[in-house]
Amino acid sequence: MEKQPPSPPAARQRLDKWLFFARLIKSRSLAQKAIEAGHVAVNGARATQSSATVKAGDTLELSLERRDLVVRVLLPGTRRGPFEEARLLYEDLTPEAPAERLTRFEQATRERGAGRPTKRERRDTERLKPGFEDDK
């Protein structure tokens, strides 16, 4: 018996499977729960069953825990592979909010008075407390 080459992927694929293969959701069971909770829309219509099918060209809107995604399906998946392989299954159409993007420098700096006090600010605060005696 000769091994047959793997069959080409189907034109349509279950929504929960595709979300899992595309690495947009960690597991199929979590994908099913997200779909049943109404967090996934296919071509603008809310998907209610995980058995709904998607095909190349469909647009998916996902409301995930930390972000909202809009993706266009490019290919059906055959397996849950590495990220580079999964990234080929979709095109990210999520609009980027320019006001929310901060450079690394802006993330690392803080405004004066915000956050934890510096050593100098702490000493100045200690001097204001009653019973403080300056050793100098």
C-alpha positions as CSV (number, residue, x, y, z in Angstrom):
1,M,0.0,0.0,0.0
2,E,1.3,3.4,-1.0
3,K,0.8,6.4,1.1
4,Q,-1.6,8.9,-0.5
5,P,-0.7,12.6,-0.4
6,P,-2.7,14.7,2.0
7,S,-5.9,15.9,0.5
8,P,-6.2,19.6,-0.3
9,P,-7.9,21.6,2.4
10,A,-11.6,22.0,2.1
11,A,-13.0,25.2,0.7
12,R,-15.0,25.8,3.9
13,Q,-13.9,25.1,7.4
14,R,-15.6,25.1,10.8
15,L,-15.2,28.5,12.5
16,D,-13.9,27.1,15.8
17,K,-11.3,25.0,14.0
18,W,-10.1,27.9,11.9
19,L,-9.8,30.2,14.9
20,F,-7.7,27.6,16.6
21,F,-5.5,26.9,13.6
22,A,-5.0,30.6,13.0
23,R,-3.8,30.9,16.7
24,L,-6.3,33.7,17.4
25,I,-7.7,31.7,20.3
26,K,-5.8,29.2,22.4
27,S,-8.0,26.1,22.2
28,R,-11.0,24.9,20.3
29,S,-13.1,24.7,23.4
30,L,-12.3,28.4,24.2
31,A,-13.1,29.2,20.5
32,Q,-16.5,27.5,20.9
33,K,-17.2,29.4,24.1
34,A,-16.3,32.7,22.5
35,I,-18.6,32.0,19.5
36,E,-21.5,30.9,21.6
37,A,-21.1,34.0,23.8
38,G,-21.4,36.2,20.7
39,H,-17.9,37.5,20.6
40,V,-17.3,36.5,16.9
41,A,-19.0,38.0,13.8
42,V,-18.7,36.6,10.3
43,N,-19.2,39.1,7.5
44,G,-21.0,41.5,9.9
45,A,-23.4,38.9,11.3
46,R,-22.9,37.5,14.7
47,A,-22.0,33.8,14.7
48,T,-23.9,31.7,17.3
49,Q,-22.7,28.2,16.5
50,S,-19.2,27.0,16.4
51,S,-20.1,24.7,13.5
52,A,-20.6,27.8,11.2
53,T,-18.2,27.6,8.3
54,V,-15.8,30.2,6.9
55,K,-14.1,30.4,3.5
56,A,-11.4,32.5,1.9
57,G,-12.6,36.1,1.6
58,D,-14.8,36.1,4.8
59,T,-14.2,38.9,7.3
60,L,-14.2,38.0,11.0
61,E,-14.7,40.5,13.9
62,L,-13.5,39.1,17.2
63,S,-13.9,40.7,20.6
64,L,-11.2,39.1,22.7
65,E,-10.3,39.8,26.3
66,R,-7.7,42.5,25.7
67,R,-8.4,43.7,22.2
68,D,-10.8,43.7,19.3
69,L,-9.6,42.1,16.0
70,V,-10.8,42.4,12.4
71,V,-9.3,39.8,10.1
72,R,-9.9,38.5,6.5
73,V,-9.7,34.8,6.0
74,L,-7.1,34.0,3.3
75,L,-6.8,30.2,3.6
76,P,-8.4,27.4,5.5
77,G,-6.1,25.7,8.0
78,T,-4.8,22.2,8.0
79,R,-3.2,22.1,11.4
80,R,-2.2,24.3,14.3
81,G,1.4,25.1,13.3
82,P,3.9,27.7,14.4
83,F,2.9,31.4,14.4
84,E,4.6,32.0,11.0
85,E,2.5,29.4,9.4
86,A,-0.7,30.5,11.2
87,R,-0.1,34.1,10.1
88,L,-0.5,33.1,6.5
89,L,-4.1,32.1,7.1
90,Y,-5.4,35.6,7.6
91,E,-4.9,39.3,6.9
92,D,-5.1,41.7,9.9
93,L,-7.5,44.5,9.1
94,T,-7.7,45.9,12.6
95,P,-7.7,49.7,12.6
96,E,-4.8,51.1,14.6
97,A,-5.5,53.9,17.0
98,P,-2.6,56.3,16.6
99,A,-3.3,58.1,19.9
100,E,-2.8,54.9,21.9
101,R,0.6,54.0,20.4
102,L,3.5,55.2,22.6
103,T,7.2,55.0,21.7
104,R,9.5,52.9,24.0
105,F,10.9,56.2,25.4
106,E,7.4,57.5,26.3
107,Q,6.6,54.2,28.0
108,A,9.8,54.3,30.1
109,T,9.5,57.9,31.2
110,R,7.0,59.3,33.7
111,E,5.8,62.7,34.5
112,R,7.3,64.4,37.5
113,G,5.3,63.6,40.7
114,A,3.7,60.5,39.1
115,G,4.5,57.0,40.4
116,R,6.9,56.1,43.2
117,P,8.7,59.0,44.9
118,T,12.4,59.4,44.4
119,K,14.8,59.1,47.3
120,R,15.0,62.9,47.5
121,E,11.2,63.3,47.5
122,R,10.9,60.7,50.3
123,R,13.4,62.5,52.5
124,D,11.6,65.8,52.0
125,T,8.4,64.1,53.0
126,E,10.0,62.5,56.1
127,R,11.2,66.0,57.2
128,L,7.6,67.2,57.3
129,K,6.6,64.5,59.8
130,P,6.6,65.3,63.5
131,G,9.4,63.8,65.5
132,F,11.9,63.9,62.6
133,E,15.3,64.9,63.6
134,D,17.9,65.8,61.0
135,D,21.3,64.3,61.9
136,K,23.1,66.9,59.8
